[in-house]
């Protein structure tokens, strides 16, 4: 009887940790989503700051606005569970391009690199199949 109670406590602890992990993944995804959507809308509406950044990369306003639309679409796809993996791949490609562009123009890559790392951290938390495949972890049958 006591062994059953002990196992029930372990399962309860696993479920609580899973719930906390899920909440953390969604909070991180939300913060990243807000930051990237703000960046995308800045590009779409061609704000002064966005045009200044675009000109430093040698990009005119219209293509930069198209990049903003691609960024916003990628974020929206990432935030929905059903399309999250597709959004992850698109955001990874987009941020990889941002890093390459920054490198090409001699600018600091810290910000896009950190955002990309945070996107992947959120994705690994939200999509357990990624950690199973990438980190070669075994699936937790009890949770």
C-alpha positions in Angstrom: 0.0 0.0 0.0 2.8 2.4 0.9 4.6 1.6 -2.4 1.4 2.6 -4.3 1.3 5.9 -2.4 5.0 6.6 -3.2 4.5 5.9 -6.9 1.4 8.2 -6.9 3.6 11.0 -5.4 6.2 10.5 -8.1 3.7 10.7 -10.9 2.1 13.8 -9.3 5.6 15.4 -9.1 6.3 14.5 -12.7 3.0 16.0 -13.8 3.7 19.2 -11.8 7.1 19.6 -13.4 5.6 19.0 -16.8 3.0 21.7 -16.1 5.6 24.2 -15.0 7.7 23.3 -18.0 4.8 23.9 -20.4 4.0 27.2 -18.7 7.6 28.3 -19.0 7.7 27.3 -22.7 4.6 29.3 -23.4 5.8 32.3 -21.4 9.1 32.3 -23.3 7.3 31.8 -26.6 5.0 34.7 -25.8 7.9 37.1 -24.9 9.8 36.1 -28.1 6.7 36.4 -30.1 6.0 39.9 -28.9 9.6 41.1 -29.5 9.6 39.6 -33.1 6.1 40.9 -33.9 7.1 44.4 -32.8 10.2 44.1 -35.0 8.0 42.9 -37.9 5.4 45.6 -37.6 8.2 48.2 -37.4 9.4 46.9 -40.8 5.9 46.7 -42.3 5.0 50.3 -41.4 8.4 51.5 -42.5 9.3 53.4 -39.3 12.2 55.8 -39.3 14.3 53.3 -37.2 13.4 50.4 -39.6 14.3 52.5 -42.7 17.6 53.5 -41.0 18.4 49.8 -40.4 17.3 48.9 -43.9 19.6 51.5 -45.5 22.5 50.3 -43.4 22.0 46.9 -45.0 21.5 48.4 -48.5 17.9 47.3 -48.6 15.1 49.6 -49.8 11.8 50.1 -48.0 9.6 47.8 -50.0 11.8 44.6 -49.7 12.3 45.4 -46.0 8.5 45.6 -45.5 8.2 42.2 -47.2 10.8 40.9 -44.8 8.6 42.2 -42.0 5.6 40.2 -43.4 7.7 37.1 -43.6 8.9 37.6 -40.0 5.3 38.2 -38.7 4.0 35.1 -40.6 6.8 33.0 -39.2 6.1 34.1 -35.6 2.4 33.5 -35.9 3.1 30.0 -37.2 5.5 29.4 -34.4 3.0 30.5 -31.7 0.3 28.0 -32.8 0.9 24.4 -31.6 -0.3 22.8 -34.8 2.1 24.8 -37.0 4.8 25.4 -34.4 7.5 23.2 -36.0 7.0 24.9 -39.4 7.2 28.3 -37.6 10.4 27.2 -35.8 12.0 26.2 -39.1 11.0 29.5 -40.7 12.2 31.6 -37.8 15.5 29.7 -37.7 16.0 30.5 -41.4 15.0 34.1 -41.0 17.2 34.7 -38.0 20.1 32.8 -39.7 19.7 35.3 -42.6 19.7 38.1 -40.1 23.0 36.8 -38.6 24.5 36.5 -42.1 23.4 40.0 -43.0 24.8 41.5 -39.8 28.1 39.6 -40.4 28.3 40.8 -44.0 27.9 44.4 -42.9 30.2 44.3 -39.9 27.5 44.6 -37.3 27.1 42.8 -34.0 25.4 39.5 -34.2 24.7 39.1 -30.5 21.0 40.1 -30.6 19.8 37.9 -33.5 21.9 35.0 -32.1 20.4 35.3 -28.6 16.9 35.5 -30.1 17.5 32.4 -32.2 18.8 30.5 -29.1 15.7 31.6 -27.1 13.5 30.4 -30.0 15.1 27.0 -29.9 14.9 26.8 -26.1 11.2 27.6 -26.2 10.7 25.1 -29.0 12.5 22.3 -27.2 10.3 22.9 -24.1 7.0 23.2 -26.0 7.6 20.3 -28.5 9.0 17.3 -26.6 9.5 15.4 -29.9 12.4 17.8 -30.6 14.2 16.9 -27.4 13.6 13.2 -28.1 15.0 13.5 -31.6 17.8 16.1 -31.1 19.0 15.3 -27.6 18.3 11.5 -28.1 16.1 11.4 -24.9 13.7 8.7 -24.3 10.0 9.5 -24.1 8.6 9.8 -20.6 5.7 7.3 -20.5 4.5 8.3 -17.0 3.9 12.1 -17.7 
